[in-house]
Amino acid sequence: MSTTADPHARRAWREALGVAFATSAYGISFGALGVASGLDIWQTCVLSLLMFTGGSQFAFVGVIGAGGLAAAPAAIASASLLGVRNVAYGMRMSPVIGAGGWRRAAAAQFTIDESTAVSLAQHTPRARTIGFWVTGVGIYVGWNVSTLAGALLGDVLGDPRADGLDAAAAAAFLALLWPRLRRRQAIAVGVASAVVAVVLTPVLMPGVPVIVAAVVAVVVGWFNWLGRSSTQTGGSIVEPGDVPEREGLP
């Protein structure tokens, strides 16, 4: 079936291109912030080419900018922690990507928040595949082009922190995360981690509060604080507002 005759495929293309365009735009802020944090233009561009996960990139240059080379271990650890989520995305996207070593190897570079979100929002297997690849490849190309532009125009743009551009990736990540915060367990993890990070930021080396907050998140999730409800069906916990996913249905 051709794309023009498949409304689900057309929808996937439309949403993927829209997300790719919007997400690529704030790569400019990363490029400017990378240069402002002490990296040169090529170092900033290499981060986007190889690391390619906005939250981790912003965390890395943010910690380096605040603590210098002495904070490099904390910067690497913070970026790695934020990047761990992509492993979970990879497991969830495995059925969409399909078999084939080369296909899976290529998909690993494009498995990010946006490509996963757009793909899983589609209603047919073909549309999910289109959503993943178009979003991932589109953002990769656009993000790297805008990173280079931001690095080159860094002096013209001024200090990206002054305009809040350093928070662009965090804002986008929060927008993706917000719809998931419907359960008490998720809210408990988010609130506990945020409080710990805010309290420790003034007293610890840059990057360390993020690591501690991640440990707190694991502890809260492990013990399932506030995660249980009084409604249980067939041995599984059902929380108010939960609706089973209907695979392949609109």
KASULHU-V996452 format. One record per pair of residues at least 4 apart in sequence whose C-alpha atoms are under 8 Angstrom apart, sorted by sequence separation. I is the first residue (numbers start at 0). J is the second residue. If there is no record, write none. Layout:
i=(I;I)
j=(J;J)
//
This chain:
i=(0;1;2;5;6;7;8;9;10;11;12;13;14;15;16;17;18;19;20;21;22;23;25;26;27;28;29;30;31;32;33;34;38;39;40;41;42;43;44;45;46;47;52;53;54;55;56;57;58;59;60;61;62;63;66;67;70;71;72;73;74;75;76;77;78;79;80;82;83;84;85;86;87;88;89;92;93;98;99;100;101;102;103;104;105;106;110;111;112;113;114;115;116;117;122;123;124;125;126;127;128;129;130;131;132;133;134;135;136;137;138;139;140;141;142;143;144;145;146;147;148;149;152;153;154;158;159;160;163;166;167;168;169;170;171;172;173;174;175;176;181;182;183;184;185;186;187;188;189;190;191;192;193;194;195;196;197;199;200;203;204;206;207;208;209;210;211;212;213;214;215;216;217;218;219;220;223;231;232;237;245;0;3;33;34;38;45;46;47;50;51;62;63;66;97;98;109;110;121;122;132;153;159;160;180;181;200;203;219;231;232;2;3;33;34;50;96;97;121;159;179;180;230;231;2;33;63;96;120;230;62;63;118;119;200;228;230;34;47;62;118;121;199;227;228;30;33;46;93;96;117;118;228;62;63;118;197;227;62;118;196;30;61;117;118;195;196;30;60;117;59;196;58;59;114;115;195;196;114;117;195;59;89;114;58;59;114;193;58;114;192;195;89;110;113;114;191;192;55;56;88;113;55;88;92;109;192;36;54;55;88;111;191;192;36;55;85;110;191;37;55;85;106;109;29;33;36;37;54;55;85;88;109;188;189;29;32;36;54;188;191;32;35;36;95;52;109;188;95;96;187;188;95;184;187;187;184;184;184;185;183;184;183;184;182;182;51;52;116;181;112;112;51;48;18;47;48;47;15;44;47;15;44;14;43;44;43;11;44;11;40;43;57;11;40;40;57;7;54;7;11;15;19;23;26;27;30;31;53;54;7;10;11;14;15;18;19;22;23;26;30;34;8;12;16;20;24;25;26;29;30;33;8;11;12;15;16;19;20;23;24;27;28;30;31;32;35;54;7;11;15;19;23;26;27;30;31;34;22;25;26;27;29;30;31;8;12;16;20;24;27;28;29;30;31;32;19;23;27;31;26;27;30;31;35;124;35;122;123;31;122;123;32;122;31;32;122;31;32;77;76;77;80;28;73;74;73;74;77;32;73;77;80;70;73;76;29;70;28;29;70;28;66;25;28;66;65;25;25;62;62;58)
j=(4;5;6;9;10;11;12;13;14;15;16;17;18;19;20;21;22;23;24;25;26;27;29;30;31;32;33;34;35;36;37;38;42;43;44;45;46;47;48;49;50;51;56;57;58;59;60;61;62;63;64;65;66;67;70;71;74;75;76;77;78;79;80;81;82;83;84;86;87;88;89;90;91;92;93;96;97;102;103;104;105;106;107;108;109;110;114;115;116;117;118;119;120;121;126;127;128;129;130;131;132;133;134;135;136;137;138;139;140;141;142;143;144;145;146;147;148;149;150;151;152;153;156;157;158;162;163;164;167;170;171;172;173;174;175;176;177;178;179;180;185;186;187;188;189;190;191;192;193;194;195;196;197;198;199;200;201;203;204;207;208;210;211;212;213;214;215;216;217;218;219;220;221;222;223;224;227;235;236;241;249;5;8;38;39;43;50;51;52;55;56;67;68;71;102;103;114;115;126;127;137;158;164;165;185;186;205;208;224;236;237;8;9;39;40;56;102;103;127;165;185;186;236;237;9;40;70;103;127;237;70;71;126;127;208;236;238;43;56;71;127;130;208;236;237;40;43;56;103;106;127;128;238;73;74;129;208;238;74;130;208;43;74;130;131;208;209;44;74;131;74;211;74;75;130;131;211;212;131;134;212;77;107;132;77;78;133;212;78;134;212;215;110;131;134;135;212;213;77;78;110;135;78;111;115;132;215;60;78;79;112;135;215;216;61;80;110;135;216;63;81;111;132;135;56;60;63;64;81;82;112;115;136;215;216;57;60;64;82;216;219;61;64;65;124;82;139;219;127;128;219;220;128;220;224;225;223;224;225;226;225;226;226;227;226;238;108;111;175;240;172;175;139;139;113;142;143;143;114;143;146;117;146;117;146;147;147;117;150;118;147;150;165;121;150;151;168;121;168;122;126;130;134;138;141;142;145;146;168;169;123;126;127;130;131;134;135;138;139;142;146;150;125;129;133;137;141;142;143;146;147;150;126;129;130;133;134;137;138;141;142;145;146;148;149;150;153;172;126;130;134;138;142;145;146;149;150;153;142;145;146;147;149;150;151;129;133;137;141;145;148;149;150;151;152;153;141;145;149;153;149;150;153;154;158;247;159;246;247;156;247;248;158;248;158;159;249;159;160;206;206;207;210;159;204;205;205;206;209;165;206;210;213;204;207;210;164;205;164;165;206;165;204;164;167;205;205;167;168;205;206;206)
//
